[in-house]
Amino acid sequence: MSPHQTGTISSRTRPPLCAITLIDRRTGRLHRANGAALVARSRDPHGAAAELLAGRESRLWDAHVQPLTAPARRA
């Protein structure tokens, strides 16, 4: 039985978790909603960025993808 069939996936086979933010190209600043920076977390950064940019003018908005690294495990 494969790991996908049992419902468990090894962390070695999963894509890294990424933070995706919207950047206003006019100011270079993060997009904020109610004062907080809008940040999406996803293992599919390209899909998440496409969703965040959907319906926005591409000349005004950009998506920034940053991989999130897990803290080192202590032995």
C-alpha positions, 0 to 999 in steps of 0.5 A, spaced: 500 500 500 502 506 498 503 512 503 497 516 499 493 510 500 494 510 507 493 517 508 500 519 510 505 522 506 512 522 508 515 530 510 520 528 505 516 527 499 511 533 501 513 540 497 515 545 502 510 550 506 511 557 503 508 564 505 505 568 499 504 575 500 501 581 495 506 586 493 503 593 491 508 595 485 506 602 486 509 603 493 513 596 494 509 595 500 505 589 502 498 589 501 494 589 508 487 588 510 484 591 516 492 593 518 494 586 518 499 584 512 495 579 507 499 572 507 497 566 505 501 559 506 501 553 501 505 547 499 502 550 492 505 557 492 504 558 484 497 556 485 496 560 491 499 566 488 494 565 482 488 565 486 491 571 490 492 575 483 485 573 480 481 579 479 487 584 480 491 588 475 497 585 474 501 591 472 499 594 479 500 587 483 505 582 484 506 576 488 512 574 493 513 567 494 518 565 500 519 558 502 518 557 510 523 553 513 522 548 519 526 549 525 531 544 526 529 538 530 533 537 537 536 530 538 
